[in-house]
């Protein structure tokens, strides 16, 4: 099989893969939307996109303490009724007591997080990230990760269930001394919610925030001034509908980022669950330490309970169609007159793998590079080191491409020499085809003799390319998954490397470079193949129109370097042949 036909088949397979993958992604999104609409048919009124959800109830939203690793009395499922979602107010005006939903929502502001906390249950019902914009053209609107309204339900719930849990029969109604908390110039901020009953049980739910951190410490301080021992279990869970995620980045054709839940287990460091998996096969296992997260493109939220305790992790889908991933901790017993504290941490922010690996083991694997992670990981490390020097992610991508090209210089040279030699003997190959036009067997024998005489390996141009393909694919995933490229400017008209080129200059450059590279290759012997090869630059340009600019920039630079190397090698071989 000659090199032209091999390249043609490879290109067709690549295009077919891209089309099939895009269709599968389209169908999956469509099925998720239909599934969500079906599940919520009997749910609350969601006609107005601006109307907060006020009546989402489900008797299975809270976990059962019976599944906890320590002995605890079972609890019946209760109705989990989050208060109306309140958009995080970005103004500085103090709304005073009673802000939000008739005083049920308090707002918290740090340098990294803007939260809305529902006093009913003390749940985090909205998280905005002021360091990440929802839209690059709107510098006043932060990206919203968690929210609770008619557009999306995505909240973080936590509480105390079990024998005496204050959330066992109904969600606890907390009190707060203020409706608005701001970190200001301090390095820490504590927000206390309090609950008490006539029996002498007092619970303080404390949220602790640190400057420049996306981690929230959630502490439950149980003060038992009753005459009997108090027993309960800490739980934390993330509740989300099946709506598509907003990343603020550009979509692209081909492979799509994962949306769903994930956790870590001793036998599987990064275990993923799509919403369909959670519906068909609910998960429940115990693990020492660990975490459980809800993952989307560029961002995630995660509960990280006590790393020294054994917790029960689970995923499930409620009767109302909400996807829930959470944990339940062992039962804690507080003696009469004693006080005890149980804690967990909650993360809501970007998928910054170097920060995530410091929070909990294997949480950094949520930056999912696929099966080629062992190639993508050092590429990302190298990219960040280059960025630290040049200060521009676009320039860093260019320099990374140059370094990768340098590593494969010898392999590429072998491929281009083979192509150049094939091009040099094209006239002799044409004579053989003409001479043995009616005898394919003799034609093949004559071709093999020609290859042997000219010392040409007809597969020499393909094998080096196949060796480099894992690096290309890993780099694709690495650039796709890097939140660092989100809203990262390059130069001139490209102010966001994570979205497509607004003027399609880079895709057109990629197509032009591919066209000129074809001119350096030997033409296919079959006229039909030649016509198809001529159309490939146009077809690839069409697909690359929707790729993020950062990815297209890599391909353009790689093509230009390849074209320069191939041109020099081809001219050297042709000149040597002319002198001979």
Long-range contacts (C-beta under 8 A, 24 or more apart in sequence): 1-458, 2-422, 2-458, 2-524, 2-525, 3-418, 3-419, 3-422, 3-458, 3-459, 3-461, 3-462, 3-521, 3-522, 4-521, 4-522, 4-523, 4-524, 4-525, 4-529, 4-533, 5-524, 5-526, 5-529, 6-459, 6-461, 6-462, 7-462, 7-521, 7-533, 8-524, 8-529, 8-532, 8-533, 11-536, 11-540, 15-539, 15-543, 18-253, 18-254, 18-543, 21-254, 21-255, 21-256, 22-253, 22-254, 25-256, 29-244, 31-276, 32-242, 32-243, 32-244, 32-275, 32-276, 33-242, 33-243, 33-244, 35-242, 35-275, 35-279, 35-321, 36-241, 36-242, 36-243, 36-321, 38-321, 39-242, 39-320, 39-321, 40-241, 40-320, 40-321, 43-320, 43-321, 46-150, 47-150, 48-150, 49-150, 49-151, 50-149, 50-150, 51-149, 51-150, 52-84, 52-85, 52-86, 52-101, 52-148, 52-149, 52-150, 53-82, 53-84, 53-85, 53-148, 53-149, 53-150, 53-153, 54-83, 54-84, 55-81, 56-81, 56-82, 56-153, 56-320, 56-322, 57-81, 57-320, 58-318, 58-319, 58-320, 58-322, 59-319, 60-316, 60-318, 60-319, 61-157, 61-239, 61-318, 61-322, 61-324, 62-157, 62-159, 62-161, 62-167, 62-235, 62-237, 63-161, 63-235, 63-237, 63-312, 63-314, 63-326, 63-328, 64-161, 64-328, 65-161, 65-162, 65-163, 65-165, 65-168, 65-232, 65-233, 65-235, 65-328, 65-331, 67-284, 67-312, 67-314, 67-328, 68-162, 68-233, 68-312, 68-328, 68-329, 68-330, 68-331, 69-286, 69-310, 69-311, 69-312, 69-330, 70-233, 70-330, 70-331, 71-331, 72-162, 72-163, 72-231, 72-232, 72-233, 72-331, 73-162, 73-163, 73-231, 75-161, 75-162, 75-163, 75-165, 75-168, 76-168, 76-169, 78-167, 78-168, 78-169, 78-170, 78-171, 79-170, 80-121, 80-157, 80-171, 80-239, 81-120, 81-171, 82-118, 82-120, 82-121, 82-123, 82-125, 82-148, 82-153, 82-155, 82-157, 83-118, 83-119, 83-120, 83-125, 84-148, 84-149, 85-116, 85-125, 85-126, 85-147, 85-148, 85-149, 86-116, 86-125, 86-126, 87-116, 87-126, 87-147, 87-149, 88-114, 88-115, 88-116, 88-126, 88-128, 88-142, 88-144, 90-114, 90-140, 90-141, 90-142, 94-180, 95-179, 95-180, 96-179, 97-178, 97-179, 98-179, 99-179, 99-180, 100-179, 103-179, 105-179, 106-176, 106-178, 106-179, 106-180, 106-181, 106-191, 107-179, 107-180, 107-181, 108-180, 108-181, 108-182, 108-189, 108-191, 108-207, 108-209, 109-180, 109-181, 109-182, 109-183, 110-183, 110-189, 110-209, 110-211, 110-213, 111-183, 111-211, 111-212, 112-211, 112-212, 112-213, 112-214, 112-349, 113-209, 113-214, 113-216, 113-348, 113-349, 114-142, 115-216, 117-191, 117-193, 117-207, 118-148, 119-173, 119-174, 119-175, 119-176, 119-193, 120-171, 120-172, 120-173, 120-174, 121-157, 121-159, 121-167, 121-171, 121-172, 121-174, 122-158, 122-159, 122-172, 122-174, 122-193, 122-205, 123-155, 123-156, 123-157, 123-158, 124-155, 124-156, 124-157, 124-216, 124-346, 124-348, 125-155, 126-155, 127-156, 127-301, 127-348, 129-214, 129-299, 129-348, 129-349, 129-350, 132-248, 132-299, 132-350, 132-486, 132-487, 133-248, 133-487, 134-246, 134-248, 135-248, 136-248, 136-487, 136-495, 136-496, 143-246, 143-248, 143-299, 144-246, 145-299, 145-301, 145-348, 145-349, 146-301, 146-348, 151-243, 152-240, 152-241, 152-243, 153-239, 153-240, 153-241, 153-322, 154-238, 154-239, 154-240, 154-241, 154-294, 154-301, 155-238, 155-239, 155-240, 156-236, 156-237, 156-238, 156-239, 156-301, 156-303, 156-346, 156-348, 157-235, 157-236, 157-237, 157-238, 157-239, 157-326, 158-218, 158-234, 158-235, 158-236, 158-237, 158-303, 158-344, 158-346, 159-234, 159-235, 160-203, 160-220, 160-222, 160-232, 160-233, 160-234, 160-235, 160-342, 161-232, 161-233, 161-235, 161-328, 162-231, 162-232, 162-233, 162-331, 163-231, 163-232, 163-331, 164-201, 164-230, 164-231, 164-232, 165-232, 165-233, 166-195, 166-197, 166-201, 166-203, 166-232, 167-235, 168-232, 172-203, 174-205, 183-209, 183-211, 186-211, 187-211, 199-226, 200-224, 200-225, 200-226, 200-227, 201-225, 201-226, 201-230, 214-347, 214-348, 214-349, 214-350, 214-355, 215-345, 215-346, 215-347, 215-359, 216-345, 216-346, 216-347, 216-348, 217-343, 217-345, 218-343, 218-344, 218-345, 218-346, 219-341, 219-342, 219-343, 220-341, 220-342, 220-343, 221-339, 221-340, 221-341, 222-332, 222-334, 222-339, 222-340, 222-341, 222-342, 223-339, 224-334, 224-335, 224-336, 224-337, 224-338, 224-339, 224-340, 225-336, 225-337, 226-336, 227-336, 228-336, 229-333, 229-334, 229-335, 229-336, 230-333, 230-334, 231-331, 231-332, 231-333, 231-334, 232-331, 232-332, 233-328, 233-329, 233-330, 233-331, 233-332, 234-305, 234-328, 234-329, 234-332, 234-342, 234-343, 234-344, 235-326, 235-327, 235-328, 235-329, 236-303, 236-305, 236-326, 236-327, 236-344, 236-346, 237-303, 237-324, 237-325, 237-326, 237-327, 238-292, 238-293, 238-294, 238-301, 238-302, 238-303, 238-324, 238-325, 238-326, 239-322, 239-323, 239-324, 240-294, 240-322, 240-323, 240-324, 241-321, 241-322, 241-323, 242-275, 242-321, 242-323, 245-296, 245-297, 245-299, 247-296, 247-297, 247-298, 247-299, 247-486, 248-298, 248-486, 248-487, 249-297, 249-298, 249-485, 249-486, 249-487, 249-496, 249-498, 249-499, 249-548, 250-496, 250-498, 250-499, 250-500, 250-546, 250-548, 250-549, 251-546, 252-480, 252-500, 252-546, 252-547, 252-548, 252-551, 253-543, 253-546, 253-547, 254-476, 254-547, 255-370, 255-476, 255-477, 255-480, 257-296, 257-297, 257-298, 257-368, 257-480, 257-481, 258-295, 258-296, 258-368, 259-295, 259-296, 259-297, 260-294, 260-295, 260-323, 261-292, 261-293, 261-294, 261-295, 261-315, 261-323, 261-325, 262-292, 262-293, 262-295, 262-366, 263-287, 263-290, 263-291, 263-292, 263-293, 263-313, 263-315, 263-325, 264-290, 264-291, 264-360, 264-361, 264-362, 264-363, 264-365, 265-290, 269-362, 269-365, 270-362, 270-365, 270-366, 270-368, 272-368, 273-315, 273-325, 275-317, 275-323, 277-315, 278-315, 278-316, 278-317, 278-323, 278-324, 278-325, 279-317, 279-323, 282-314, 282-315, 282-316, 282-317, 283-313, 283-314, 283-315, 283-316, 284-312, 284-313, 284-314, 284-315, 285-312, 285-313, 285-314, 286-310, 286-311, 286-312, 286-313, 287-311, 287-313, 289-360, 289-361, 290-327, 290-360, 291-360, 291-363, 292-325, 292-326, 292-327, 293-325, 293-347, 293-363, 293-366, 294-325, 295-351, 295-366, 295-368, 298-350, 298-351, 298-481, 298-483, 298-486, 299-348, 299-349, 299-350, 299-351, 299-483, 300-347, 300-348, 300-349, 300-351, 300-366, 301-346, 301-347, 301-348, 302-346, 302-347, 302-360, 302-363, 302-366, 303-327, 303-344, 303-345, 303-346, 304-344, 304-345, 304-346, 304-347, 304-359, 304-360, 304-363, 305-329, 305-344, 305-345, 306-342, 306-343, 306-344, 307-360, 350-483, 351-481, 351-483, 352-483, 352-484, 353-380, 367-481, 367-482, 368-477, 368-481, 369-474, 369-477, 369-478, 369-481, 370-477, 372-470, 372-473, 372-474, 372-477, 373-474, 375-470, 375-471, 375-474, 376-474, 376-475, 376-477, 376-478, 376-481, 379-404, 379-471, 379-474, 379-475, 379-478, 380-478, 380-482, 383-478, 383-482, 384-484, 387-484, 392-489, 392-490, 392-491, 393-484, 393-485, 393-488, 393-490, 393-497, 393-550, 394-488, 394-489, 394-490, 394-491, 394-494, 394-497, 394-550, 394-553, 395-490, 397-479, 397-497, 397-550, 397-553, 397-554, 397-557, 398-553, 398-557, 400-475, 400-554, 401-554, 401-557, 401-558, 401-561, 402-557, 402-561, 404-471, 404-475, 404-558, 405-558, 405-561, 405-562, 405-565, 408-464, 408-467, 408-468, 408-471, 409-565, 411-464, 411-467, 411-468, 412-464, 412-468, 412-562, 412-565, 413-565, 413-569, 414-460, 414-464, 415-460, 415-461, 415-462, 415-463, 415-464, 415-465, 416-461, 416-565, 416-566, 416-569, 416-570, 417-460, 417-569, 417-573, 418-456, 418-457, 418-458, 418-460, 418-461, 419-461, 419-520, 419-521, 419-522, 419-566, 419-570, 420-520, 420-566, 420-569, 420-570, 420-572, 420-573, 420-574, 421-454, 421-455, 421-456, 421-573, 422-456, 422-458, 422-461, 422-522, 423-520, 423-521, 423-522, 423-570, 423-574, 424-454, 424-573, 424-574, 424-577, 425-450, 425-454, 425-456, 426-522, 426-523, 429-525, 430-525, 433-525, 475-554, 476-551, 479-548, 479-550, 479-551, 479-554, 480-548, 480-551, 485-548, 485-550, 488-550, 490-549, 490-550, 490-553, 494-549, 494-553, 496-549, 497-548, 497-549, 497-550, 497-553, 498-548, 498-549, 498-550, 499-548, 499-549, 500-545, 500-546, 500-547, 500-548, 500-549, 500-552, 501-545, 501-549, 501-552, 504-545, 506-544, 506-549, 506-552, 506-553, 506-556, 507-541, 507-544, 507-545, 507-547, 507-552, 508-541, 509-556, 510-540, 510-541, 510-544, 510-552, 510-555, 510-556, 510-559, 511-537, 511-538, 511-540, 511-541, 511-544, 512-537, 513-556, 513-559, 513-560, 513-563, 514-540, 514-541, 514-559, 516-563, 517-559, 517-562, 517-563, 517-566, 520-563, 520-566, 520-567, 520-570
